[in-house]
Amino acid sequence: MIPEVLKFWVDYPAFQAALLPLTLIFLGAYLLGAVPFGIVITRLLGLGDLRQIGSGNIGATNVLRTGHKGAALATLLLDSGKGAIAVLLARALFDDTAAQVAGLGAFIGHLYPIYLRFKGGKGVATFLGTLIALSPLAGLAACATWLLAALAFRISSLAALIAAAMAPAWLYAFGLYNMTGLTLFFAALIFWRHRSNIARLLSGTEPKITRKKP
């Protein structure tokens, strides 16, 4: 089946009619997704420039390296929320095709934000938030997959890769065939953004999740 987000390509007149509104939806979602909440929050709290801390990534995992759990949680919620909000608004105002386009825009915005010269995060939180909004069952299943993998292997990046790889399968299992193509694209981008992590996983040097002693 053709993914909903690509259906307008099949009928050229329909594509012409949909091009402008879908482009505007994509751009609006992109600008929302591009907001680097991790950097905004750490600066507001006086925690320094997140790009100069730890891995330099703008996501919640790196925010946690500042030692401020509240800031990390806020970043996680906002990074996932911007994807979910983009999808839900587009669906409420238009339809499912627009929702998928919005999800794509928000996800691309987080990975390649114009505000940071297109140097963004790895997209896991935004991906999961977008997926939950597109399909709550598949999104929650992907989150559960991440949690189980993290508990089993105690490696955050590996858990993210497993969750991303399983997401299209979850959509397919729930009968949401029209979204699997888009989610496969998301998963491919997540693997690309994690290429340095994959290299460390293969060499056995990827750091594990550690528990601090009380």
C-alpha positions in Angstrom: 0.0 0.0 0.0 1.1 3.6 -0.7 1.9 5.6 2.4 -0.8 8.2 3.1 1.9 10.9 3.0 2.8 10.0 -0.6 -0.7 9.3 -2.0 -1.0 12.8 -3.6 2.0 11.9 -5.9 -0.1 9.2 -7.7 -2.7 11.7 -9.0 -0.9 14.7 -10.5 -3.8 17.2 -10.4 -4.4 16.2 -6.7 -0.7 16.7 -6.1 -0.8 20.2 -7.6 -3.8 21.2 -5.4 -2.2 19.8 -2.3 1.3 21.1 -2.9 1.0 24.6 -1.4 -0.9 23.7 1.8 1.2 20.6 2.5 4.4 22.7 1.9 3.2 25.3 4.4 2.3 22.6 6.9 5.8 21.0 6.5 7.5 24.4 6.9 5.5 25.3 10.0 6.1 21.9 11.6 9.8 22.2 10.6 10.2 25.5 12.4 8.5 24.1 15.5 10.6 20.9 15.4 13.8 23.0 15.0 13.4 24.7 18.4 16.4 23.4 20.4 14.7 23.1 23.8 17.7 21.5 25.4 19.8 24.5 24.7 17.1 26.9 25.7 16.4 25.2 29.0 20.1 24.8 30.0 20.8 28.5 29.2 17.8 29.7 31.2 19.0 27.6 34.1 22.5 28.9 33.8 23.9 25.4 33.1 26.1 26.6 30.2 26.1 25.9 26.5 24.9 22.4 25.9 27.0 22.0 22.8 30.1 22.3 24.9 28.9 19.7 27.4 29.4 15.9 27.2 28.7 14.7 23.7 27.6 18.1 22.5 24.2 16.7 21.5 21.1 18.9 22.1 18.9 16.1 23.5 17.7 15.1 26.9 20.5 12.5 27.4 23.1 15.1 27.1 21.2 17.6 29.3 21.2 14.9 32.0 25.0 15.1 31.9 24.7 18.6 33.5 23.4 16.9 36.6 20.0 18.6 36.4 17.4 15.9 36.2 14.5 18.4 35.9 16.1 20.1 32.9 16.6 16.7 31.3 13.0 15.7 31.9 11.7 19.0 30.6 13.9 18.6 27.4 12.5 15.1 26.9 8.9 16.2 27.2 9.3 19.3 25.0 11.3 17.5 22.3 8.7 14.7 22.1 5.9 17.2 22.5 6.8 19.3 19.6 6.5 16.4 17.3 3.2 15.3 18.8 1.8 18.9 18.7 2.7 19.3 15.0 0.9 16.0 14.2 -2.2 16.6 16.3 -2.7 20.2 15.0 -2.3 19.2 11.4 -4.8 16.3 11.9 -7.3 18.5 13.7 -7.1 21.2 11.0 -6.7 19.0 7.9 -6.4 15.2 7.7 -4.1 12.2 8.2 -2.0 13.1 5.2 -1.3 16.5 6.6 -0.5 14.9 10.0 2.2 12.7 8.5 3.7 15.7 6.6 3.7 17.6 9.9 5.4 14.8 11.7 8.0 14.6 8.9 8.6 18.4 9.2 9.0 18.4 13.0 11.4 15.4 12.8 13.5 16.9 10.1 13.5 20.2 12.0 14.9 18.6 15.2 17.6 16.8 13.2 18.6 19.8 11.0 17.4 23.0 12.8 17.9 26.2 10.9 18.4 28.0 14.3 21.6 26.0 14.9 23.0 26.0 11.3 21.3 22.6 10.7 23.3 20.9 13.4 20.6 19.2 15.6 19.9 16.2 17.7 19.5 12.5 17.0 15.8 12.6 17.0 14.7 9.8 19.3 12.4 11.8 21.6 10.9 13.7 18.7 10.4 10.5 16.8 8.6 8.8 19.7 6.4 11.8 20.3 5.5 12.0 16.7 4.8 8.3 16.6 2.6 8.4 19.7 0.5 11.2 18.0 0.2 9.3 14.7 -0.7 6.0 16.5 -0.9 5.9 20.3 -0.7 2.1 20.3 2.4 1.8 18.1 4.0 4.8 19.8 3.6 3.3 23.3 4.8 -0.1 22.0 7.9 1.7 20.6 8.5 3.4 24.0 8.1 0.0 25.8 10.6 -1.5 23.3 13.1 1.2 24.2 12.5 0.7 27.9 12.9 -3.1 27.7 16.0 -2.8 25.5 17.5 -0.3 27.9 16.9 -2.5 30.9 18.3 -5.5 29.1 21.4 -4.0 27.6 21.9 -0.8 29.7 22.9 1.2 26.6 20.7 4.1 25.6 21.8 4.3 22.0 21.2 0.6 21.4 17.8 0.9 23.0 17.0 3.8 20.6 18.1 1.9 17.6 16.1 -1.2 18.5 13.0 0.9 19.2 13.4 2.8 15.8 13.9 -0.5 13.9 10.8 -2.1 15.6 8.5 0.9 15.1 7.5 0.1 11.5 6.8 -3.5 12.6 4.5 -2.2 15.3 2.6 -0.1 12.9 2.3 -3.0 10.5 1.1 -5.3 13.4 -1.6 -2.8 14.3 -2.8 -2.6 10.6 -1.5 0.9 10.0 0.2 0.0 6.7 -0.1 3.6 5.3 2.3 4.9 8.0 5.0 2.2 7.7 6.9 3.9 4.8 7.2 7.2 6.7 8.3 5.4 9.8 10.9 3.4 7.9 12.3 6.7 6.7 12.4 8.0 10.3 14.2 4.9 11.4 16.8 5.2 8.6 17.5 8.8 9.7 17.9 7.8 13.3 20.4 5.1 12.3 22.3 7.6 10.2 22.4 10.1 13.1 23.6 7.4 15.4 26.4 6.2 13.1 29.1 7.2 15.6 27.3 5.3 18.3 27.0 2.3 16.0 30.8 2.4 15.5 31.3 2.4 19.2 28.8 -0.4 19.7 30.7 -2.5 17.2 34.0 -1.8 18.9 32.5 -2.4 22.4 33.3 1.2 23.6 29.8 2.6 23.8 29.1 3.8 27.4 26.4 2.1 29.4 23.7 3.5 31.5 25.0 3.7 35.0 23.2 4.0 38.4 24.5 6.5 40.8 25.1 5.1 44.3 22.9 6.8 46.9 
